[in-house]
C-alpha cells in the first residue's frame, strides 16, 4: 500500500486492519481516526473519474511545499473513505486553496482555530449526494465526511501541517477533522454563491473558506427581516471575533441560513444583496467597546472610522460583498455565523476535466 512519504511507494504490511492503523499512526500519516488502507488497487480505482495523469502536480501545498500530485490526492481520498466520483471535487478544492488570496501558508501555521470548509455547488452536489439540508454541518453523510476529511489529510500528509509543529492553532476545532457542506440551491430563491462569482448555474463548483466552527443563531420569534437579521448581525460582531478589529482587511464573514428563512426573506422583498447590506450596516461595534482588548491596534480600522471617538462604529468587513450568504440547513429558522480570521478570502473553483470542460459526472457514472 502507498504511504505518505515525500515520494509515494509501496510497503508490505500484514492484512490486519489494526496493525495497518498502528503503522500509519506511528508515522504521523493519519488524523488519528481509523482509515481505509490505500492499497494499490484501491488507489487505482480512485482515479476512474479523473482524466489527468497520476504524476500531474495539482498544487504545492504549504508550509512544507509538498507536491499534491493526482496520485497523492487519490491516496488520501482512499484513506478518507471517498468514492472515486468524489475525486474531481477534491481536486477543485485543492486548486482553490492554493490561490494567493486564500493565504494557505498563513492558515496552515496560524494560532487561529480555522478549518478548511468545503462548500459544494451545482449538479454534482446531487449526483454524489452531498448533504445541504438537515444536520448539514453534522454526521451521517459519506460525501460530506470523506471529502472534508481528505482535505485535512492532504494538508497534513502533503503540506506538512502537523499540530504543534507547523500547525500552531491554539485550540483548533472539530471541523479540522472534516468540514464540508452542500449549498441548497434547489430550494433557495437566490442564486448560489458560485453563481454570484460568475460560474454558470448549470455548472458544478467548490468554494473553500478557512473558518471557525459554526455558531448557532437562535431566532424563532422575530416577525420582521430587520429583527431577524439583527440577531445575526449581533452574533457576527461580538467583541471576541476578529472582524470588528480587522474590518479594513480584505477578509470575509459568512452567514448560513436555511431555505425556509431565505424564502421568507425573499417574500418580504429582501434579495441576497439587501441581506448583505443590512448585515454590513448592523454588524458593528463601538470603538469604546473595542478599545484595549481583543485585536485592538493590530491592524488598521477602515479609513472612515474615527478611532478617537468612543461612539464611532466600525464594520466587520470592508464592504457588503464580503458578507457571504449561503443557503443550507433543514427545517426551522436557525442561522449559523461562520466567522473567519479576516486574513484570507474564500475561493471558488469550477469542477472541470483537465481541459477546463465542466465535468459531466452523470454520464461518467453511467459509463462506469
Secondary structure, DSSP 4 states (H G I P E B T S, - for coil): -B--SSS--B----S-HHHHHHHHHHTT-S-SS------HHHHHHHTTT--S-TT-EEEEETTTTEEEEHHHHHHHHHHHT--GGGHHHHHHHHHHHTSGGG-HHHHHH-SS--EEEEEEESHHHHHTT---STTTTSSS-HHHHHHHHHHHHHHHHTT---BTTTB--SS--GGGT--EEE--TTT-SS--HHHHTT--TTS-EEEEEEE---EEE--S---SHHHHHHHHHHHHT-TTSSGGG-TTSS--EEEEE-HHHHHHHHHTT--HHHHHHHHHHHSEEEHHHHTTSTTTTTSPPPTT--TT-TT-EEESSSSGGGEEEEE---SSS-EEEE---SS---EEEE-B-TTSPBP-HHHHHHH-
